[in-house]
Amino acid sequence: MRLPDTGQLIESGCGYTFSWSGRSNEERREAGVGFAIKNNLVGKLDSIPEGVNDRLMTLKLQLQLSKKTFATIISAYAPTMTNHEEIKKKFYEDLEAILSSVPQADKLLLGDFNARVGNGKDHQAWSGIIGHHGIGNFNSNGLLLLRTCATYGLTLTNTMFCLPTRSKTSLRHSRSKH
């Protein structure tokens, strides 16, 4: 999203409320996260979406099934492979702080993790976390993501389904084809 600071914009013509979290105007904006929420759902939120930083944002939505059942949705934008290890470490520390504060049944993690978790040949080693239908080999960012998923009982759902190759990733590098 790369919008400055945190904010909210109601777009009545399209029927959405946009919430975002980014860096200040004075800083270089390399990241940013946000949510687009249908206006009729905004009133059902337990609270407005909360920006942790320019890479993490949460929102808590009460589910219709029960007044006691919630979905906590975490929007994440992980550092790329070219970022310093300290930045990656800080991102995963912040993510783990959020994950540990949310009841297990309430978690849903969405995002761009700039990670490769492999083509499924390691699915037995990461049983319940990745499926048979990943792509490529895993990288160090993928290992960070896999460890976090193992710790918090999360599943990388895009590896569970047999999809066309073009639907398995969000970006393909023009030179390396990764």
N, C-alpha and C positions, 0 to 999 in steps of 0.2 A: 504494500500500500504506500509506503514511503511518504505518508503525510506527516506533518510536524505535530509533536506533542500528543495529547490524547484528545479525542473529541467525538462528537455525535452529530449526524446530519439526518434529518427526516426528509425523505423524498416522497411526498404524497402522490405525485403523478405516477410513479412506478410502484408505490405501495411498500417501500422498504425503508428501514432505518439503518444507517451505516454507523458503526462504531469502530474506532481505530486507536492504535497505540504506536507511537513512533518516537524518534529522537527530537530534540528541540530544534528550532530554526537555526541556531548557531552551529549545530553539529552537522557533519556530513551524514545524510540519510541513506544508509546502505540497506536497511531492512525496514520492516514495518508489518504489523499484523492487524487483522480486523475481522469483523463479522458484518454480513448483510442479513438483516432479520426482517421477516415479513411484519408489517405494522400491526397486524392482528395478533401476533405472538408477543410483541413487546410488553404488553400488559401482563402476560403470564410469567415474565421473568422474575425470579426471586430478587434480583438486583440488576442494575445496569452492568454491561460487560466491564470487566476489570482488566486494565492493562498493567501487566507486571513490568514490562520493558518493551523495547522495540522488536523483540523476538517472541514474546509470549503474552497471550491474552486469554482470559477465561470468561465463560458465562454459564449461569446456572438456570436451567429451564425445568419448571415443574411439569411432570408428565401427567396426562389426563387420567391414567389408570388409577392413580392414588394421590392423595394430597401429601403423602409422605415420600413419594418416589420422585427423584430428580435425575436429570442428566446434566453432568458438568462437562461442558465442551471446552477443550483447550485448543486454541489456534497457535500453531508453532511454526517458526521459520528458523531452521538451524543454520549455523555458520557453515560456509563451504569448506572444501578441502584446503583452500589456500589461506584460511584464517589461522592465526596462531593457536597453539594448543590451549593456552590460557583462556581464550575466548570460547573455545569449544567446551572446555571444562566448566566454565561459568554457566554456559547455556544449560548443560545437563544437570548441574547443581540446582539451578533455578527450576528446571522442569521437574526434577525429583522432589523438590520442596512442595511444588504444587500437587504432584501425584500422591505424595504421602499424606497430604491434608484432605484429600477427597475420598469418601467412602468407595470401596472397590466396585460396588454395583453402579455407581454414578458416573464412571469415567468413560469419556470418548475423546480420543486424541486425534486431531486432524492437523495436517501440516505438510510442509516441504522440509524434509530432513536432509537434503543434499547427501544422501547416502545410497549405497548399493549393498543389498543384503544377499545377493547371490541368486543363482538360477534354480535353487531347490535341491541341489545334490546334498546340501547340508541340512535338509529338513529334519532328519532324524536327530541330529545333534541339537536342533532348536525346535523340537516337537511342541506343537501347540502355539508356536510363535510365528514360524514361516511355513508356507505350504510348498507344493511341488512346482509352482508356476512363477517363480521369480525370473530375473534376467541378469545375465553377466556374472561377474565375480564380486564378492563383497570387498569393501574398502574399509579403512579405519573408521570413517564416519558410520558405516554400516554396523561395525562391531559395537560402537557406542550405543547405537539405537537398539541393537539386539540385546545387549546387556540390560538396558533400561526396561525393555519389554519383558525380559525374563524376570527381573526384580518385581515388577508391578503387575504381572499376569496379563499383559497386553498381547494382542495378535495383529500382525501386519496383514490385513485382509487382502491387499492387492496381490499377494502371493498365493492366495487360496483358490483363485478362480482362473480357469483357462481362458485367457483373453488374447486378442491379437497383439503382437509385439508393440504396435504403435500405442496401445492403451495401457501398457504396463509401466510407462515412465511419463514424467511431465516435461522432460527436456532431453534432447539428444545433442551432444556436442558436435559441432560441424566438422571438426578435424578428426578427433579420435573416434567418433561415432559411439562413444559411451553414452 
